Amino acid sequence: MHEIQKYQPKHKIRIVTAASLFDGHDAAINVMRRIIQSTGCEVIHLGHNRSVDEVVNCAIQEDAQSIAMTSYQGGHTEYFKYMFDLLNEKGAGHIKIFAGGGGVILPDEIKELHDYGIARIYSPDDGRVMGLQGMINDLVMQSDYETVTELGNHLAVLHEKNPKTIAETITIAENHPEKLASHKLEKENKIIPVLGITGTGGAGKSSLLDELVRRYLHDFEDKTLAIISVDPSKRKTGGALLGDRIRMNSINNPRVFMRSLATRQANLALSKYVQASIDICKSAGYDMIIVETSGIGQSDTEITEHCDVSLYVMTSEYGAASQLEKIDMLDFADLVAINKFDKKGSLDALRDVRKQYKRNHNKFEVKDEDLPVYATIASQFNDPGMNNLYKAVMDSICQKTDAPLQSQTKLTTDQSKKIYVIPPERVRYLAEIVENNRRYDEWVTKQSDIAQKLYQFKGTMEMLNESKVEEK
Amino acid sequence: MQKIQDKINALEKQLAPECKELIDNWQEKEKLYQEEDYNFTVRNKTIKIKTHSESLSHSQIPKISTPRYKAWGDLLQWQLQENVPGEFPYTAGIYPFKREGEDPTRMFAGEGGPERTNKRFHYVSLGQPAKRLSTAFDSVTLYGEDPHVRPDIYGKIGNSGVSIATLDDAKKLYSGFDLCSPTTSVSMTINGPAAILLGFFMNAAVDQQCEKYIIANGLEKETQAKIEAIFSNKGMTRPSYNGELPQGNDGLGLMLLGVTGAEVLPDDIYQKIKSEAMAMVRGTVQADILKEDQAQNTCIFSTEFALRLMGDIQYYFIKNKVRNFYSVSISGYHIAEAGANPITQLALTLSNGFTYVEYYLSRGMHIDDFAPNLSFFFSNGIDPEYAVIGRVARRIWAKAIKHKYNGNERSQMLKYHIQTSGRSLHAQEIDFNDIRTTLQALYAIYDNCNSLHTNAYDEAITTPTEESVRRAMAIQLIINRELGLAKNENPLQGSFIIEEMTNLVEDAVYTEFMRINERGGVLGAMETMYQRNKIQEESLYYETLKHNGEYPIIGVNTFLSSKGSPTVIPQEVIRSTEEEKQFQITALNSFQQRNKKEAPELLQQLKQAAIDNDNIFHVLMDASKVCSLGQISNALYSVGGQYRRNM
């Protein structure tokens, strides 16, 4: 089979990928999203078990050209028609729907869905004829258009907080910055604080962010929130995996707007358009804005230029204590979270980071507990350390910006303590089982050798006794 | 001579007494299998079994064939690593002989509403002495939600499984099967919301017994009056079974639809019936959340909370003497279906099993109180390792439970259900699939599985039809009833290659255990998605070899027909009907309406139990009487956390 050339997109293409509701089959969509990304697209991946509402809201907020889905659990006709209808209802009928479901989606159902307006359902035979890349080329080619080219009167109606308007305005900022440059964004007459979150890759930033959002929505019944999340683009292909949404359980809420941005330049931690995006969200009048970015190096402090309060998320896995001296964010961050606090060495990390913080800020007289360094286990439900951090974040915001966001919730605020499924001292159980069973096997071998020798000696003895009798 | 005698004396001292006993008693033991009958006890019942069967040629075919070893070393080694079936380390099987008159066949069903599946259960088990029912749930149920008119939910109601959202649904689903009869056993393929479905099932079983009590004591009229009064008070109509009862369904379980025994019987009587029912009910709930996170993705709660629910169920089982119900089916099937090779399937599954052991021990349960409630579920593919998967599993489990965890014999016995591999079925030349299934079934039966499901040949393309399911059943029956060698129950023992494969796979599993151990055990490895990635890699390897033809698959990538063996596309598939979907939604609405006063209070108790670290399943037994599946799931999210997806 000859290699199929990758299609080269002419525009910046953003595609939302997911598996259908109540559908855990994510192997195929995981293959597809990788190829879509390597074909130069920005992929917002939602993972498995996603409702139409979640996917549609995401596609609109992300101003995606297309949605690519798999559905293997039946109910696809209803699912995709509903998606089509909901997109249209929300004025986003331009967003194209692509899907596949192997042999589960029957030929006449494919026809029915195409007739209804679904861009393309790929059948197993399509896969065989076109190949994987061929299918993706087809999908990307059909998605190669601009969702918006003119501002229109978007700026005048930003305050209505229509996600589509905000999303399109951000797209203009990204793709046609010159068109926005000549306008002045309206500002609402209120203080809108910006929280910046950065940290090392794999520190659990998006889980931690989700846990902050969950508490915020619980804490304030009517406050709104905009989240801007930045992930790096690949220099080689121009594609990007915008992967924060998959971890976020609490964002599908009418009070939350979230937009993922690709840096579009691989060596940056922040998108050039992050400030414009913040300004657009401010103009829309959200009560608070969170900017989250993947840290790309120790000297990455750019986020502090865009936010009022900054939070640095790290884990105990930074190497020797001297490495901490190289982390610039420990100079600049208002708050530090040591996440995954159940990991080995976390207590030492807490001590070392506190020391470093004291040195950096010349705060040798402050008590350890009063330093803004927090131990968290974001992956643990209702983690007391997360409660602490949430309170500290909100307090710090109020203090620094006078924003009317005094936290009202009463949360348990003890030290983070991992509730272990397997007690730490038992964590070697599998090795112990192997040792136990191998010990048994060795014992069997030894005992069998002994038995064999015994049998041989006894046999010899018998033979000798027999010959003795004969001699007599 | 004296020197030899000294050697003998010295060696005899070194030989462990239990080994000496094994050698000394061997001849006597061997004799037991040569006599006409063999007697043994299972759970205080003596079972007498004929040791031989006769062929048409009048040959006496031994059920258990014993080794001809004479040298003590070989004899001892064999007994310590192989042994006869029913004896440690149970390599050849956990019972001395197979159960007579009961083929290890499970009847699988799940489609539409509870009524349709009930009809199907009765159809497939009609005339069978033992009712072994296996339930597949629709994806709405699998993810813990209620049926709803919202189109993305609506389309999935009753598709690829049965829709069950309330206790009434469960009562209808199993109506006409006495859930406490020793010949009935029910398995439920449910994981994320397993505890809730188990609550429905247990209450259905209890209410059946209440119903039997009511009839036996002539209380039927009085009870009907009570139920009428309850409903007229609420101003609602009683729910009913939709349609006519199928042949074989005597209506057991339907009298108390819409109410529970607790509402119509005095409390002391109800409690007595309940505790007796719990002790008798037989079955399995899959509830294996670890493999869900590793392979199948039907997680709804945070993994830690899901594990806690499992522990609560097991704790409740111990306290209420639920001895005949498996609280978990530790499953490799889905791991293999997702692409893992047989060694990885076995290693991951056993490591998950030992993780449950460690967790339950850490919660203060005794090994012998819970280990007998654990069961396993494997996939049986066509690879060589599948010839010994049961042998290796039993041997590893027995060695660890006996020597490391000091468990008793019952705890040492690993019981497993096995299903032929769905992944090895192909959508081309689908007639060939039965040949693959037959070979896999043969592996399984020779390996002494405890229960077996054979797939239908058309499963790769559609929901199996009555015709294809009948053929699949025939595969098992032909092996069990017709195939002469299968009259023998240990045909694999004594084969050089089987012994070599057993050792090889056992060793490979230990190597994998060590890899998982290096990553902090099963849960540590899961954090970095070690298991998931391993499964994906192995899947890709298989697909690559299949694609380039290095791995031959007849009628798929080689030996194609003159027409090129095209993919078979089904003309139609079984889907749930509009009427069924509407009926489910209406039934749910009236259930919720009927219980709108009681439900909030119980949901609150449920949350409080979670917060206070009380046994959630204990409260769930009551909550599942008046709350729907979705109501309970959503209440628990707020106290246990929702599952967080991984990239």
Interface residues (C-beta under 8 A of the other chain):
Chain A: S20 L21 F22 D23 G24 H25 D26 A27 N30 H45 L46 G47 H48 N49 S51 V52 D53 Q73 G74 G75 H76 T77 E78 Y79 K81 Y82 M83 G103 L106 P107 P124 D125 R128 S207 D210 L241 G243 I246 R247 N249 S379 Q380 F381 N382 I419 Y420 V421 I422 P423 R426 V427 R428 Y429 L430 A431 E432 I433 V434 N436 N437 R438 R439 Y440 D441 V444 T445 Q447 S448 D449 I450 A451 Q452 K453 L454 Y455 Q456 F457 K458 T460 M461 L464
Chain B: M1 I4 Q5 K7 I8 L11 E12 Q14 L15 A16 C19 I23 A71 W72 G73 D74 L75 L76 Q77 L80 Q81 S139 V140 L142 Y143 E145 R150 P151 D152 I153 Y154 G155 K156 I157 N159 S160 E292 Q296 N297 T298 S302 E304 F305 L307 A338 G339 S351 F354 T355 E358 Y359 S362 I396 K399 A400 H403 K404 A427 A460 I461 T462 Y510 F513 M514 I516 N517 G520 G521 V522 L523 G524 Q536 S539 T567 I569 P570 E572 V573 R575 G640 G641 Q642 R644 R645 N646 M647
